[in-house]
Amino acid sequence: MNVVLRVRTNQRSFILKQSRPYVQKYRQVEAPLARIAVEHRFYQLVQDPSIAEHLPEIYAYDPSDHLMMMEDLGQCEDMTYLYQDREIDASQLGKLVSILEKIHQTSIPEDFPENLEMRHLNHQHIFVLPFLEDNGFELDAVQEGLQKLSLPYKKDWALAQKISEIGKKYLAKGTVLLHGDYYPGSWMVKGKNLYVIDPEFGFAGFPEFDLGVMAAHLVMATMDGEYLKTIRRHYQGNFDPHLMKQVAGIEIMRRLIGLAQLPLQRSIEEKDYLLQMAHKMILS
């Protein structure tokens, strides 16, 4: 989403990250410059020693140029390989839930950015655009048959009502610090070390959003709905499992029939299975 550069000197290397008024990958999509300020503030707040080792260190921040200088984590890879492997190591899952729980336990000051511009952008791509019949996105260009597969869900009034209801909750101010985009693209591994990055969608919201997004991606990766229960067992904070399940269903659907596609190689039959599962998760 941002411009990210690795800088190497004769003494060390570091990362420069700059927000620009558009999404780097989709330059036709406008995005708020202030997202880097949210990310910087997030890293300032999350100081619990038990998870500091799982976050990059921030060296400097220049708000006028929307630029942040941060630790180079080295030869890491993000965990999008899960979509291909179709499984996740139990210890990694435990760490990811523990890190998220600590993030949610972080106290939020009154002046924490509401991040409304980013939330409105995300709201459109999660709760609105994927479910419009005429959204200008040709799903058959992604996979033959996907457009036809999506139509019953785009015409489902009860589904639309429930998604709209949860979308309004997403835009409302909550009480829990959220990462806002807690999925494999924000999880990095280097040997046995695990890092969480890119909290630019962070805001004060409801914990079920982060939990539901996490669950959705594990379900899509493994094709196993039992990960909803696994996360519930690991997470010790207060939350509504039913709402988490609904968010997970919405995230599955929007990733399969929306613009924000994943490196998820699945047959049309498997996607049909996931969409049916997600539909039940949202409306049950």
C-alpha positions as CSV (number, residue, x, y, z in Angstrom):
1,M,0.0,0.0,0.0
2,N,3.0,2.3,0.6
3,V,6.4,3.0,-0.8
4,V,8.9,0.8,1.1
5,L,12.6,0.9,0.5
6,R,15.5,-1.0,2.1
7,V,18.5,1.2,2.6
8,R,22.0,-0.3,3.1
9,T,24.9,1.7,4.4
10,N,28.4,0.6,5.4
11,Q,27.2,0.4,9.0
12,R,23.7,-1.0,8.9
13,S,20.5,-1.4,6.9
14,F,17.0,0.0,7.7
15,I,13.6,0.4,6.1
16,L,12.0,3.7,4.8
17,K,8.3,3.6,4.6
18,Q,6.3,6.5,3.1
19,S,2.6,6.9,2.6
20,R,1.4,8.6,-0.6
21,P,-2.1,9.8,-1.6
22,Y,-2.9,6.5,-3.3
23,V,-2.5,2.7,-2.9
24,Q,0.9,1.8,-4.3
25,K,-0.3,-1.4,-5.9
26,Y,-3.5,0.2,-7.3
27,R,-2.6,3.8,-8.0
28,Q,-6.0,4.6,-9.2
29,V,-7.3,4.0,-5.7
30,E,-6.9,7.1,-3.5
31,A,-5.7,6.6,0.1
32,P,-5.2,9.0,3.0
33,L,-1.7,10.2,3.7
34,A,-2.3,10.2,7.4
35,R,-2.2,6.4,7.5
36,I,1.6,6.5,8.3
37,A,0.8,8.6,11.4
38,V,-1.6,6.0,12.6
39,E,1.0,3.3,12.1
40,H,3.6,5.3,14.0
41,R,1.2,6.0,16.9
42,F,0.3,2.3,17.0
43,Y,3.9,1.3,17.4
44,Q,4.4,3.9,20.1
45,L,1.5,2.6,22.1
46,V,2.2,-1.2,21.9
47,Q,5.1,-1.4,24.4
48,D,4.3,-4.6,26.2
49,P,7.7,-6.4,26.6
50,S,6.2,-9.7,25.7
51,I,5.3,-8.6,22.2
52,A,7.9,-5.9,21.6
53,E,10.1,-8.6,20.1
54,H,7.4,-9.3,17.6
55,L,7.2,-5.7,16.2
56,P,9.8,-3.7,14.2
57,E,11.6,-1.0,16.1
58,I,10.9,2.6,14.9
59,Y,14.0,4.7,14.6
60,A,12.6,8.0,13.3
61,Y,9.4,9.6,12.0
62,D,9.0,12.7,9.8
63,P,5.3,13.7,9.8
64,S,5.8,16.5,7.2
65,D,7.0,13.9,4.6
66,H,4.8,11.1,5.9
67,L,8.0,9.1,6.3
68,M,9.0,6.5,8.8
69,M,12.4,5.0,9.4
70,M,12.3,1.5,10.9
71,E,14.1,-1.7,11.7
72,D,15.1,-3.9,8.8
73,L,13.8,-7.3,9.8
74,G,16.2,-8.9,7.3
75,Q,15.3,-11.9,5.1
76,C,11.8,-12.4,6.3
77,E,8.9,-13.8,4.4
78,D,5.2,-13.0,4.9
79,M,3.0,-15.9,5.8
80,T,0.9,-15.8,2.6
81,Y,2.6,-19.2,2.0
82,L,-0.1,-20.6,4.2
83,Y,-2.6,-20.4,1.3
84,Q,-0.4,-22.8,-0.6
85,D,0.7,-25.0,2.4
86,R,-2.9,-25.3,3.6
87,E,-1.7,-25.6,7.2
88,I,-0.3,-23.6,10.0
89,D,2.1,-24.6,12.7
90,A,0.3,-24.8,16.1
91,S,3.0,-22.8,17.9
92,Q,2.8,-20.0,15.3
93,L,-0.9,-19.9,15.7
94,G,-0.6,-19.7,19.5
95,K,1.9,-16.8,19.1
96,L,-0.3,-14.9,16.7
97,V,-3.3,-15.1,19.0
98,S,-1.2,-14.1,22.0
99,I,0.2,-11.1,20.2
100,L,-3.3,-10.0,19.1
101,E,-4.5,-10.4,22.7
102,K,-1.7,-8.1,24.0
103,I,-2.5,-5.6,21.3
104,H,-6.2,-5.6,22.4
105,Q,-5.1,-5.1,26.0
106,T,-3.2,-1.9,25.2
107,S,-4.7,1.2,26.7
108,I,-5.9,3.7,24.1
109,P,-5.4,7.5,24.8
110,E,-8.2,9.9,23.9
111,D,-6.0,11.4,21.2
112,F,-5.5,8.2,19.3
113,P,-6.4,8.9,15.6
114,E,-9.8,7.7,14.6
115,N,-8.4,6.8,11.2
116,L,-11.8,7.4,9.6
117,E,-10.5,8.0,6.1
118,M,-8.8,4.6,6.1
119,R,-11.8,3.0,7.6
120,H,-14.1,4.4,5.0
121,L,-11.8,3.1,2.3
122,N,-11.7,-0.3,3.9
123,H,-15.4,-0.3,4.6
124,Q,-16.1,0.1,0.9
125,H,-13.9,-2.8,0.0
126,I,-15.1,-5.1,2.8
127,F,-18.8,-4.4,3.3
128,V,-20.0,-2.7,0.1
129,L,-18.3,-3.2,-3.2
130,P,-17.9,-7.0,-3.2
131,F,-21.7,-7.3,-2.8
132,L,-22.8,-5.0,-5.6
133,E,-24.0,-6.7,-8.8
134,D,-22.5,-4.0,-11.0
135,N,-19.2,-3.1,-9.3
136,G,-17.0,-3.0,-12.4
137,F,-14.9,-6.0,-11.3
138,E,-14.9,-8.9,-13.7
139,L,-14.6,-12.0,-11.6
140,D,-14.3,-14.3,-14.5
141,A,-11.0,-12.6,-15.3
142,V,-9.8,-14.0,-12.0
143,Q,-11.3,-17.4,-12.5
144,E,-13.8,-18.8,-15.0
145,G,-17.2,-19.3,-13.3
146,L,-16.5,-17.0,-10.3
147,Q,-18.9,-14.3,-11.5
148,K,-21.8,-16.8,-11.7
149,L,-20.9,-18.2,-8.4
150,S,-21.0,-14.7,-6.8
151,L,-24.5,-13.7,-8.1
152,P,-26.7,-15.4,-5.5
153,Y,-24.9,-13.7,-2.7
154,K,-25.1,-10.3,-4.3
155,K,-28.9,-10.7,-4.6
156,D,-29.4,-12.0,-1.1
157,W,-31.3,-9.2,0.8
158,A,-30.9,-10.8,4.3
159,L,-27.2,-11.2,3.7
160,A,-26.9,-7.6,2.6
161,Q,-28.8,-6.4,5.7
162,K,-26.5,-8.3,8.1
163,I,-23.3,-7.1,6.3
164,S,-24.6,-3.5,6.4
165,E,-25.3,-3.8,10.1
166,I,-21.8,-5.1,10.9
167,G,-20.3,-2.5,8.5
168,K,-21.9,0.3,10.6
169,K,-20.3,-1.2,13.7
170,Y,-16.9,-1.1,12.0
171,L,-17.3,2.6,11.4
172,A,-18.4,3.3,14.9
173,K,-15.8,4.2,17.6
174,G,-15.0,1.3,19.9
175,T,-12.9,0.7,23.0
176,V,-10.2,-1.8,21.9
177,L,-7.0,-1.1,20.0
178,L,-7.1,-3.0,16.7
179,H,-4.4,-3.9,14.3
180,G,-7.1,-3.5,11.5
181,D,-5.6,-5.9,8.9
182,Y,-4.6,-9.0,10.9
183,Y,-4.0,-11.5,8.1
184,P,-1.0,-13.5,6.7
185,G,0.3,-10.6,4.6
186,S,0.9,-8.7,7.9
187,W,2.6,-11.7,9.6
188,M,6.3,-12.2,8.9
189,V,8.6,-15.1,9.8
190,K,12.3,-15.3,10.0
191,G,13.5,-18.7,11.3
192,K,11.7,-19.2,14.5
193,N,10.9,-15.5,15.0
194,L,7.5,-14.1,14.1
195,Y,6.7,-10.4,13.5
196,V,3.5,-8.4,13.0
197,I,3.7,-5.4,10.7
198,D,1.5,-2.8,8.8
199,P,-0.9,-1.6,11.5
200,E,-1.9,1.4,9.3
201,F,-5.6,0.3,9.4
202,G,-5.5,0.4,13.2
203,F,-8.2,2.1,15.2
204,A,-10.3,1.9,18.4
205,G,-12.9,-0.7,17.5
206,F,-14.3,-4.1,18.5
207,P,-12.0,-7.1,19.0
208,E,-14.2,-9.4,17.0
209,F,-13.0,-7.6,13.9
210,D,-9.4,-8.6,14.2
211,L,-10.3,-12.1,15.4
212,G,-12.7,-12.6,12.6
213,V,-10.3,-11.5,9.9
214,M,-7.6,-13.8,11.4
215,A,-10.0,-16.7,11.5
216,A,-11.2,-16.1,7.9
217,H,-7.8,-16.4,6.5
218,L,-7.0,-19.5,8.4
219,V,-10.2,-21.1,7.2
220,M,-9.5,-20.1,3.6
221,A,-5.9,-21.4,3.9
222,T,-6.8,-24.7,5.5
223,M,-10.4,-25.2,4.2
224,D,-11.2,-26.0,7.8
225,G,-13.9,-24.2,9.7
226,E,-12.6,-25.6,13.0
227,Y,-10.1,-22.8,13.3
228,L,-12.9,-20.6,14.6
229,K,-13.1,-22.8,17.6
230,T,-9.3,-23.0,17.9
231,I,-8.9,-19.2,18.1
232,R,-11.7,-19.0,20.6
233,R,-9.8,-21.5,22.8
234,H,-6.6,-19.6,22.6
235,Y,-7.8,-16.0,23.0
236,Q,-8.4,-15.1,26.7
237,G,-9.9,-11.7,26.3
238,N,-13.6,-10.8,26.3
239,F,-15.4,-11.1,22.9
240,D,-18.5,-12.3,21.2
241,P,-17.8,-15.6,19.3
242,H,-20.9,-15.1,17.2
243,L,-19.8,-11.7,16.0
244,M,-16.3,-13.0,15.3
245,K,-17.8,-15.7,13.1
246,Q,-19.9,-13.2,11.2
247,V,-16.9,-11.0,10.5
248,A,-15.0,-14.1,9.4
249,G,-17.7,-14.9,7.0
250,I,-17.8,-11.4,5.5
251,E,-14.0,-11.5,5.1
252,I,-14.1,-14.8,3.3
253,M,-16.7,-13.6,0.9
254,R,-15.1,-10.3,0.2
255,R,-11.7,-11.9,-0.5
256,L,-13.3,-14.4,-2.9
257,I,-15.6,-12.1,-4.8
258,G,-14.1,-8.6,-4.2
259,L,-11.2,-6.6,-5.6
260,A,-8.7,-7.6,-2.8
261,Q,-7.9,-11.0,-4.2
262,L,-5.4,-13.3,-2.5
263,P,-2.8,-15.7,-3.8
264,L,-5.3,-18.4,-3.1
265,Q,-5.2,-21.2,-5.7
266,R,-8.5,-23.0,-5.2
267,S,-10.8,-24.8,-7.6
268,I,-14.2,-23.2,-8.4
269,E,-15.7,-26.1,-6.3
270,E,-13.6,-25.2,-3.3
271,K,-14.5,-21.6,-3.6
272,D,-18.2,-22.6,-3.8
273,Y,-17.7,-24.5,-0.6
274,L,-16.0,-21.6,1.1
275,L,-18.7,-19.2,0.0
276,Q,-21.5,-21.5,1.3
277,M,-19.7,-21.8,4.6
278,A,-19.2,-18.0,4.8
279,H,-22.9,-17.5,4.1
280,K,-23.9,-19.7,7.0
281,M,-21.4,-18.0,9.3
282,I,-22.9,-14.6,8.6
283,L,-26.6,-15.5,8.9
284,S,-26.5,-18.3,11.4
